[in-house]
Amino acid sequence: MKLRKVSAASAAVLALALTATACGGDDGGDSGSSGGGDKKITIGIKFDQPGLGQKTPDGYEGFDVDVATYVAKKLGYTEDQIEWKESKSADRETMLQRGDVDFIAATYSITPERSEKVDFAGPYLLAHQDVLLRADDDKIKSPEDLNDAKLCSVTGSTSAQNIKKKLAPKAQLQPYPTYSACLPGLQNGAVDALTTDDSILAGYASQAQFKGKFKLGGFKLTNENYGIGVKKGSDLKDKINDALEAMVADGAWDKAVKDNFGPANYKNEPAPKIGDIKS
């Protein structure tokens, strides 16, 4: 009887041990699988800039989106692991500092002031302030020709004011709430020109409803070095730079330019070298 009692007790202990081992193994397996499925990267883009960063019923599209998607893939993320967040110009530094996003690709010009608050990878595009004109306009051939012209002035933008102060003091500034609102006015002659970065203008002009109706002046009034913003001190900076170099080397950069700006006949600058900031 005593032997049977010991054996029964041993069997109970053994069963308990096996059960614990099995449970522990299941937990470990579930944890590993769940961790992989939850892998995400959060990227800030513009939601309202055709050709660069735009939210559509079918998803997100534009040059910045293509660049960001390529970079994310090089960092080990698939497209369905990307979470897109709208990054308005005034919010970008704060979003990076708070950790709301991992990086931002949103027509984000590298400047000394911004570089004090965040780090930049790139640049990945050299843009310039330019003007958008009607395709049949042969009167405006230089910035000085904007004297007496009606120039769209968007609330909160300094581009038109800069032209009036420095290049064409007689330009007539016409206030509009957004760049999108300027386009019908430009088309019907209510304004003669719209000014901001040439990449942004090319994106607007590339929309299907405006194809062939506008042209860029090609004035190159300023240099705008677009970079990818990351939190100060982030180790992502070097990894993103490697990804950008790879994008240029394998031809994906040129394809993204053609896909997003081609209809506007945008004469883009060659892909800039990492760290080459044009003043």
C-alpha positions in Angstrom: 0.0 0.0 0.0 2.8 2.4 0.9 4.5 1.8 -2.5 1.3 2.5 -4.3 0.8 5.8 -2.4 4.3 7.0 -3.3 3.8 6.1 -7.0 0.5 7.9 -7.1 2.1 11.0 -5.6 5.0 10.9 -8.0 2.6 10.6 -10.9 0.7 13.6 -9.7 3.9 15.6 -9.4 5.1 14.5 -12.8 1.8 15.4 -14.4 1.9 18.8 -12.9 5.4 19.4 -14.1 4.5 18.3 -17.7 1.5 20.6 -17.6 3.6 23.6 -16.5 6.1 22.9 -19.2 3.5 22.7 -21.8 1.9 25.9 -20.7 5.3 27.7 -20.7 6.0 26.5 -24.2 2.7 27.7 -25.5 3.2 31.2 -23.9 6.6 31.5 -25.5 5.3 30.6 -28.9 2.3 32.9 -28.8 4.4 35.8 -27.6 6.9 35.4 -30.5 4.1 35.2 -33.1 2.2 38.1 -31.6 5.3 40.3 -31.5 5.9 39.8 -35.3 2.3 40.6 -36.2 2.3 43.8 -34.2 5.4 45.2 -35.8 4.6 48.7 -37.1 6.4 51.9 -38.2 4.7 55.3 -38.1 5.5 57.8 -40.8 4.4 61.4 -41.1 3.4 62.8 -44.5 1.2 65.5 -45.9 -2.3 64.5 -46.7 -3.2 67.3 -49.1 -0.3 67.8 -51.5 -1.0 66.1 -54.9 2.1 64.5 -56.4 3.9 64.5 -53.0 1.7 63.4 -50.1 -2.0 62.9 -50.6 -4.7 60.8 -48.9 -7.1 59.4 -51.5 -10.0 56.9 -51.3 -7.6 54.2 -52.4 -4.8 55.0 -49.9 -1.8 57.3 -50.0 0.2 58.5 -53.0 2.9 60.9 -54.1 6.7 61.2 -54.3 7.2 61.6 -50.5 5.0 58.5 -50.0 7.0 56.5 -52.5 10.3 57.6 -50.8 9.0 56.8 -47.4 7.6 53.4 -48.4 11.0 52.5 -50.0 12.8 53.5 -46.8 10.4 51.6 -44.6 11.0 48.4 -46.7 14.8 48.8 -46.3 14.2 49.2 -42.6 12.4 45.8 -42.6 8.7 46.8 -42.8 6.1 45.8 -45.4 3.6 48.3 -46.7 0.8 46.9 -44.5 3.1 47.6 -41.4 3.2 51.3 -42.2 0.9 53.6 -40.3 0.6 57.0 -42.0 0.0 60.2 -39.9 -0.8 63.6 -41.2 2.1 66.0 -40.5 1.1 69.6 -41.0 4.0 72.0 -41.4 3.6 73.7 -38.0 3.4 70.3 -36.2 6.4 68.4 -37.6 9.0 69.2 -34.9 6.6 68.6 -32.1 5.5 65.2 -33.6 9.1 64.0 -33.8 10.0 65.3 -30.3 6.9 63.6 -28.7 7.6 60.4 -30.6 4.2 60.5 -32.4 6.0 59.3 -35.6 9.3 57.5 -36.3 10.2 59.7 -39.2 8.6 62.5 -41.4 8.8 62.8 -45.2 6.6 65.9 -45.9 8.3 68.5 -48.2 10.4 69.1 -45.1 13.1 71.6 -46.0 16.3 71.3 -44.0 17.1 74.6 -42.3 19.5 75.5 -39.5 16.6 76.5 -37.2 14.9 73.1 -37.7 18.2 71.2 -37.3 18.5 72.6 -33.7 15.3 70.7 -32.8 15.4 67.5 -35.0 17.8 65.5 -37.1 17.6 65.1 -40.9 18.5 62.3 -43.2 19.1 63.3 -46.8 18.4 65.5 -48.6 16.4 63.3 -51.1 15.2 66.1 -53.3 16.4 69.6 -54.2 13.4 71.8 -55.0 13.2 75.6 -55.8 10.7 78.3 -55.3 9.1 78.8 -58.7 5.9 80.1 -60.4 3.1 78.2 -62.1 1.7 79.8 -65.2 -0.9 79.1 -67.8 0.5 76.9 -70.6 -0.2 79.5 -73.2 1.3 82.4 -71.3 4.2 83.9 -73.2 4.4 87.2 -71.3 6.0 86.1 -68.0 9.5 84.9 -68.8 11.4 86.2 -65.7 10.5 87.1 -62.1 10.6 90.8 -63.1 7.8 90.2 -65.6 5.5 89.6 -62.5 5.4 93.4 -62.1 1.7 94.4 -62.6 0.8 90.7 -62.8 -1.8 89.2 -60.4 0.0 86.8 -58.1 -1.8 84.3 -56.0 -1.0 84.9 -52.3 -2.0 82.0 -50.0 -2.8 82.8 -46.4 0.2 81.9 -44.2 2.6 81.6 -47.0 5.5 84.0 -47.5 6.4 83.0 -51.1 4.3 85.6 -52.9 5.3 88.3 -50.4 9.0 87.5 -51.0 8.6 88.0 -54.8 6.8 91.3 -54.2 9.5 92.6 -51.8 12.6 91.4 -53.6 11.8 91.0 -57.3 8.5 92.5 -58.5 7.4 95.3 -56.2 4.4 96.1 -58.5 3.0 92.6 -58.4 -0.7 92.5 -57.3 -1.1 90.0 -54.6 -4.5 88.2 -54.8 -5.4 86.4 -51.5 -6.6 82.8 -51.7 -7.1 80.3 -48.8 -5.1 77.4 -50.3 -3.0 76.6 -53.3 -5.8 74.3 -54.6 -8.1 77.3 -54.6 -5.6 79.2 -56.7 -5.7 76.8 -59.6 -9.1 77.6 -61.0 -8.3 81.3 -60.7 -5.1 80.7 -62.6 -6.9 78.7 -65.2 -9.6 81.3 -65.8 -7.3 84.3 -65.7 -8.3 85.7 -62.3 -4.6 85.4 -61.4 -1.6 85.2 -63.6 0.8 83.1 -61.5 1.0 81.0 -58.4 4.2 80.6 -56.5 5.7 78.0 -54.0 8.2 75.1 -54.3 8.4 73.8 -57.9 7.9 70.2 -56.7 4.6 71.2 -55.1 3.5 73.2 -58.2 4.4 70.2 -60.4 2.3 68.0 -58.2 -0.8 70.2 -58.6 -0.3 70.6 -62.3 0.0 66.8 -62.7 -3.6 66.3 -61.6 -5.7 64.8 -64.4 -8.1 67.7 -64.6 -5.2 70.2 -65.1 -3.0 68.1 -67.4 -1.5 70.3 -70.2 -3.1 73.5 -68.8 -0.1 74.9 -66.8 3.6 75.2 -67.0 6.5 75.9 -64.6 8.4 79.2 -65.0 11.7 77.5 -64.2 13.0 80.5 -62.3 14.7 78.6 -59.4 14.3 81.5 -56.9 15.4 79.6 -53.8 16.9 76.2 -52.9 14.7 73.9 -50.8 16.6 70.8 -49.6 13.9 68.2 -48.6 15.1 65.9 -45.9 13.5 63.1 -43.8 13.1 64.3 -40.2 13.8 62.1 -37.2 14.0 62.6 -33.5 17.2 64.3 -32.3 19.8 61.6 -31.7 17.8 58.8 -33.4 19.9 56.0 -34.9 17.4 55.9 -37.8 19.2 58.8 -39.5 22.1 56.7 -40.8 19.8 53.8 -41.7 17.5 56.1 -43.7 20.6 57.6 -45.4 21.6 54.1 -46.5 18.1 53.5 -47.9 18.1 56.8 -49.8 21.4 55.9 -51.4 20.0 52.5 -52.4 16.9 54.1 -53.9 19.0 56.3 -56.2 21.4 53.5 -57.1 18.7 51.0 -58.2 16.6 53.5 -60.2 13.6 53.6 -57.9 14.2 57.4 -57.2 14.0 58.3 -60.9 10.9 56.2 -61.4 9.2 57.9 -58.4 10.0 61.3 -59.9 8.6 60.3 -63.3 5.5 58.7 -61.9 4.5 61.6 -59.7 5.7 64.7 -61.6 5.9 63.6 -65.2 2.6 65.1 -66.5 3.9 68.6 -65.5 7.2 68.2 -67.4 9.0 68.9 -64.2 12.7 69.5 -64.9 13.9 68.1 -61.6 17.4 68.4 -60.3 19.5 65.2 -60.1 19.2 63.2 -56.9 21.2 65.1 -54.3 24.1 63.4 -52.5 23.5 62.7 -48.8 24.6 65.7 -46.7 24.9 68.1 -49.6 22.8 71.0 -48.5 22.5 73.8 -51.1 22.2 77.3 -49.6 
